[in-house]
Amino acid sequence: MSLVLVLNSGSSSIKFQLVDPDQHATDEPFASGLVEQIGETEGTITLKHAGEKHTIKAPIPDHATGLDLSFKLMGEHGCGPLDVDLVAVGHRLVHGGILFSKPEIITDEILEMVRDLIPLAPLHNPANIQGVEVARELLPDIPHIGVFDTGFFHAMPPAAALYAINAEVAAENGVRRYGFHGTSHEYVSHKVHELMESDHINQITLHLGNGASCAAIKAGQPIDTSMGMTPLAGLVMGTRSGDIDPGIVFHLHRTAGMSIDEIDSLLNKQSGVKGISGVNDFRELRAKIDDGDQDAWLAYNVYIHQLRRYIGSYMITLGNVDAITFTAGVGENATFVRADALAGLEMYGIKIDEERNNQPNTGPRLISTDDSRIKVWVVPTNEELAIARYAKKLAS
């Protein structure tokens, strides 16, 4: 079995999976794990393999220590990178700017180009780069492949990609709509092509997790997406505000005396559903709503209102819609979100089947009625499998 090690390095965590690129989308990875609390007094490493879970706690001062300890833990249970037929390491890289439209074999030159993009993603690219550097040092003889979150949206039409600000300023500073969650949107949209047995599907894909985005995809090609130059724009999210009046930033700076960093933290970490209700987990939000919590009910309504605005605008952008697809943690599991997002749209050819919608999340499934003109799907995303397939293809 040829495997790919998929790494997603965050600022204080590393997610990893050993994936068979040829596996079925619903199959469990050969092994998976998580490194948490990097840089804190004590960190945690969790490994899942062969139906068992293994956990160690130890000081993890940096990413190098985290990966080294992870590889040792994997080796103790027969699934270390040197114990298997490892053909590639696939890295999730958040921001590829206008430079990268497709996955790339990571060389020193490529890594420096990604480093130059740090100003566009100061919260993400540094951690991604650090993960790449550590993994290349630990596994120097294995090809390392970078898969960019922005790549799928690289060729969006200029009308969707450009902001209406001074063109010279925008060009000099890389200001444009890049879009994110591209690997997920591409994966689930292609899966719908298979399910509907056509490559000429116009669809709206809804990646609804703690981070949330939607995309308008015409015959496999994205023509618009909700996230922008950063992942802050678009839909209301778990802790991110989504779209706001830009003047709010100036107002908070001038009137409330907040610094740019304070406003950055407010909009990214203290806003969204959590900013209104106090929680960002939709299971907790639903429980609070059921208990009569008015703040939770308000947060939910703001969330749904913005989601429906984007669905409606993308229906007009596409002209004709064949499918609407829900994915990611909220999209796959929160039946009430799906029902409320599409409620009352029968006049537009959207009819949800209540029984189908309430089925458990067991794989790709149709949740619209048989006579619904627009088909509504739930398709579990699998970004790790998509990255593994890209990595194997480039490494071969």
C-alpha positions in Angstrom: 0.0 0.0 0.0 1.5 3.3 -1.1 0.7 6.1 1.4 0.9 9.9 1.5 1.6 11.8 4.7 -0.7 14.8 4.7 0.3 17.7 7.1 -1.7 20.8 8.1 0.5 23.0 10.3 -1.1 25.7 12.3 0.4 28.2 14.6 0.1 26.0 17.7 -1.0 22.6 16.2 -0.2 20.1 13.5 -2.8 17.8 12.0 -1.5 14.7 10.2 -2.8 11.7 8.3 -1.4 8.8 6.5 -3.7 8.3 3.6 -4.0 5.8 0.8 -4.7 8.0 -2.2 -6.7 5.1 -3.8 -9.0 4.6 -0.9 -12.7 5.3 -0.9 -13.7 8.7 0.3 -15.5 7.2 3.4 -12.6 4.9 4.4 -10.7 5.8 7.5 -7.1 6.9 6.9 -4.3 4.4 7.7 -3.4 6.6 10.6 -4.2 10.1 11.8 -3.2 12.4 14.6 -3.0 15.8 16.2 -0.3 17.8 17.9 -1.7 20.4 20.3 -0.5 23.2 22.5 2.8 23.7 20.7 4.8 26.3 22.6 3.0 25.8 25.9 4.3 24.2 29.1 2.8 20.8 28.2 1.4 19.7 24.9 -0.6 16.7 23.7 -0.1 14.3 20.8 -2.9 12.0 19.8 -2.6 9.1 17.3 -5.4 6.9 15.9 -4.4 3.7 14.2 -5.9 0.3 13.7 -8.9 1.2 15.7 -6.9 2.3 18.7 -6.1 5.7 20.2 -2.8 6.6 21.7 -2.0 9.8 23.6 1.2 11.2 25.1 1.7 14.5 27.0 5.1 16.2 26.9 6.6 19.6 26.5 6.4 20.6 22.8 8.3 23.8 22.4 8.2 24.0 18.6 6.9 22.3 15.5 10.2 20.3 15.1 9.7 18.6 18.4 6.0 18.0 17.7 6.7 16.2 14.4 9.6 14.3 15.8 7.6 13.0 18.8 4.7 12.2 16.4 6.9 10.2 14.1 8.3 8.3 17.1 4.8 7.6 18.5 3.8 6.4 15.0 6.9 4.2 14.8 6.1 2.6 18.2 2.8 1.4 16.7 4.1 0.3 13.3 2.8 3.2 11.3 5.8 5.6 11.3 6.9 7.2 8.0 9.8 4.8 7.8 7.6 1.8 8.5 5.3 2.2 5.5 5.7 2.7 1.7 5.6 6.5 1.9 5.5 8.0 -1.6 5.0 11.7 -0.8 4.3 14.3 1.9 1.4 16.6 1.0 1.2 20.0 2.8 -1.8 22.2 3.0 -0.7 25.8 2.2 -3.3 28.4 2.9 -2.3 31.3 0.6 -0.8 30.9 -2.9 -1.5 34.5 -4.0 -1.6 35.0 -7.8 1.6 32.9 -8.1 0.2 29.4 -7.6 -2.8 28.1 -9.4 -2.0 24.4 -8.9 -0.2 22.0 -6.5 3.6 22.3 -6.6 6.6 20.1 -5.8 8.2 22.1 -2.9 11.8 23.2 -3.6 13.8 25.9 -1.9 12.8 28.3 -4.5 9.1 27.5 -4.2 9.3 27.8 -0.4 10.8 31.3 -0.7 8.0 32.3 -3.0 5.5 31.2 -0.4 7.5 33.1 2.2 7.1 36.2 0.1 3.3 35.8 0.4 3.3 36.0 4.3 1.9 39.6 4.2 -1.2 38.2 2.6 -1.7 35.5 5.2 0.3 36.5 8.3 -1.7 34.2 10.6 -1.4 31.1 8.3 1.6 31.0 6.0 4.3 31.3 8.6 3.0 28.2 10.4 2.6 26.4 7.1 6.1 27.2 6.1 7.5 26.0 9.4 5.7 22.7 9.0 7.2 22.3 5.5 10.7 23.1 6.7 10.6 20.6 9.6 9.0 17.9 7.5 11.6 18.3 4.7 14.4 18.1 7.3 12.9 14.9 8.9 12.0 13.3 5.6 14.6 14.6 3.1 14.3 11.8 0.6 10.6 12.0 0.1 8.9 14.4 -2.4 7.1 17.2 -0.6 4.0 18.7 -2.4 2.3 22.0 -1.6 -1.5 22.2 -2.2 -2.8 25.7 -2.0 -6.2 26.6 -0.5 -6.5 29.5 -2.9 -5.5 27.5 -6.0 -9.0 26.5 -7.2 -10.2 30.1 -7.4 -7.1 31.4 -9.2 -8.8 31.9 -12.6 -12.1 33.5 -11.4 -13.4 36.2 -13.8 -11.9 39.7 -13.1 -15.4 41.1 -12.3 -15.5 38.7 -9.3 -11.8 38.8 -8.4 -11.2 42.5 -8.3 -12.2 45.1 -5.7 -13.3 48.6 -6.7 -10.3 50.4 -5.3 -7.5 52.3 -6.9 -6.0 49.8 -9.4 -2.4 50.9 -8.9 -2.7 50.5 -5.1 -4.4 47.1 -5.5 -1.7 45.8 -7.8 1.2 47.0 -5.7 -0.2 45.4 -2.6 -1.8 42.2 -3.9 -5.3 43.4 -3.1 -7.9 41.2 -4.8 -10.3 38.3 -4.0 -8.3 35.1 -3.6 -10.9 32.8 -2.0 -10.2 29.9 0.4 -11.4 26.4 1.2 -10.6 25.8 -2.5 -9.5 22.1 -2.0 -12.9 21.4 -0.3 -15.0 23.2 -2.9 -13.2 21.5 -5.7 -13.5 18.1 -4.1 -17.2 18.2 -3.4 -18.2 19.9 -6.6 -16.4 17.2 -8.6 -18.1 14.5 -6.5 -21.5 16.0 -7.5 -20.5 15.8 -11.1 -20.0 12.0 -10.5 -23.3 11.7 -8.7 -25.2 13.5 -11.4 -23.2 11.9 -14.2 -22.4 15.2 -15.9 -19.5 17.6 -16.2 -21.8 20.5 -17.0 -23.3 21.2 -13.6 -23.9 24.7 -12.3 -23.8 24.5 -8.6 -23.5 26.4 -5.3 -21.2 24.8 -2.8 -21.5 25.6 0.9 -18.5 24.8 3.1 -20.0 25.4 6.5 -17.7 24.8 9.4 -16.2 27.0 12.1 -14.8 28.8 9.0 -17.4 29.1 6.3 -17.5 29.9 2.6 -19.6 29.4 -0.5 -18.8 29.3 -4.1 -20.6 29.6 -7.5 -19.2 27.0 -9.8 -20.1 26.8 -13.5 -19.3 23.5 -15.3 -16.5 22.8 -12.9 -15.0 26.3 -12.9 -15.5 28.8 -10.0 -16.9 32.1 -11.0 -17.3 33.6 -7.6 -16.7 32.9 -3.9 -17.5 34.5 -0.6 -14.1 34.7 1.1 -11.9 37.5 -0.2 -8.3 38.7 0.2 -8.4 37.0 3.6 -10.6 34.3 5.1 -12.5 36.9 7.1 -14.9 38.0 4.4 -18.2 36.5 3.4 -20.5 34.4 5.5 -20.9 34.8 9.3 -18.6 32.2 10.9 -17.9 30.6 14.2 -15.7 33.5 15.5 -15.3 35.6 12.3 -17.6 38.5 11.4 -17.9 37.8 7.7 -18.8 40.8 5.6 -19.1 44.1 7.4 -19.1 47.8 6.4 -15.3 48.7 6.1 -16.1 51.9 7.8 -16.6 50.0 11.1 -12.8 49.5 11.3 -12.2 53.2 11.1 -15.0 53.9 13.5 -13.7 51.5 16.1 -10.2 53.0 15.7 -11.3 56.6 16.0 -14.1 56.4 18.5 -13.3 53.4 20.6 -9.5 53.9 20.5 -8.9 50.3 19.4 -5.6 49.5 17.7 -5.4 47.7 14.4 -4.3 44.5 16.1 -7.2 44.8 18.6 -9.7 45.2 15.7 -8.1 42.3 13.9 -8.5 40.1 16.9 -12.1 41.3 17.4 -13.2 40.5 13.9 -11.3 37.2 13.6 -11.6 35.7 17.1 -14.4 37.4 19.0 -17.1 37.9 16.4 -19.4 35.8 14.3 -21.8 33.4 16.1 -19.6 33.5 19.2 -19.6 37.3 19.3 -23.4 37.4 19.6 -24.2 34.2 21.5 -21.0 33.4 23.5 -20.5 30.0 21.8 -19.3 29.0 18.3 -20.1 25.2 18.4 -23.4 24.7 16.6 -24.4 21.9 19.0 -24.1 24.2 21.9 -25.8 27.0 20.0 -28.8 24.7 19.2 -29.0 23.6 22.9 -29.1 27.3 24.0 -31.8 28.0 21.4 -33.8 25.1 22.7 -33.5 26.5 26.2 -34.9 29.8 25.1 -31.6 31.8 24.9 -32.4 35.0 22.9 -28.8 35.8 22.1 -28.3 32.3 20.6 -31.5 32.7 18.6 -30.4 36.1 17.3 -26.9 34.8 16.3 -28.5 31.9 14.4 -30.8 34.3 12.5 -28.0 36.6 11.6 -26.0 33.5 10.4 -28.9 32.1 8.3 -29.8 35.6 6.9 -26.3 36.1 5.5 -26.2 32.5 4.2 -29.5 33.0 2.3 -28.2 36.3 0.9 -25.2 34.6 -0.7 -27.3 31.6 -2.0 -29.7 34.1 -3.7 -27.0 36.2 -5.2 -25.2 33.1 -6.6 -28.4 31.8 -8.1 -28.5 35.1 -10.1 -24.7 34.9 -10.9 -25.0 31.4 -12.3 -28.3 32.1 -14.1 -29.3 28.4 -14.0 -28.5 26.3 -10.9 -28.5 22.5 -11.1 -27.3 21.7 -7.6 -26.7 23.1 -4.1 -24.2 21.2 -2.1 -23.6 21.3 1.7 -20.3 20.1 3.2 -18.0 20.5 6.3 -18.9 20.0 9.9 -22.0 22.2 10.1 -23.1 21.6 6.5 -22.8 17.8 6.9 -24.4 17.5 10.4 -26.7 20.4 11.2 -29.9 19.3 9.6 -31.7 22.5 10.9 -29.2 24.8 9.2 -29.8 23.1 5.8 -33.6 23.2 6.3 -33.6 26.9 7.3 -31.1 28.0 4.6 -33.4 26.7 1.9 -36.8 27.1 3.5 -39.5 28.7 1.4 -37.6 28.5 -1.9 -40.0 26.1 -3.7 -40.9 28.8 -6.2 -37.2 28.7 -7.4 -37.3 24.9 -7.8 -35.8 23.9 -4.4 -37.7 21.4 -2.4 -36.1 19.7 0.7 -37.3 16.2 1.6 -37.5 16.3 5.4 -36.9 12.6 5.9 -33.8 12.6 3.7 -32.5 15.7 5.3 -32.7 14.1 8.8 -30.7 11.0 7.8 -27.4 10.6 9.6 -24.2 11.7 8.0 -23.1 8.4 6.3 -21.8 9.7 3.0 -22.9 11.6 -0.1 -26.7 11.7 -0.3 -29.5 13.6 -2.0 -31.8 15.5 0.5 -34.1 17.2 -2.0 -37.4 15.7 -3.3 -37.5 13.7 -6.5 -39.4 16.5 -8.2 -37.0 19.3 -7.0 -35.6 21.0 -10.1 -32.5 22.0 -8.2 -30.9 19.0 -6.6 -29.7 19.5 -3.0 -26.8 17.3 -1.8 -24.8 16.6 1.3 -21.3 15.6 0.4 -18.7 15.0 3.2 -15.6 16.8 2.3 -12.2 15.0 2.4 -9.5 17.6 1.9 -6.8 15.2 3.1 -7.7 12.6 0.5 -7.7 15.3 -2.2 -4.3 16.5 -1.1 -3.0 12.9 -1.0 -4.2 12.3 -4.6 -2.5 15.5 -5.8 0.7 14.6 -4.0 0.9 11.1 -5.4 0.2 12.3 -8.9 3.0 14.9 -8.7 5.4 12.6 -7.0 5.1 9.8 -9.5 
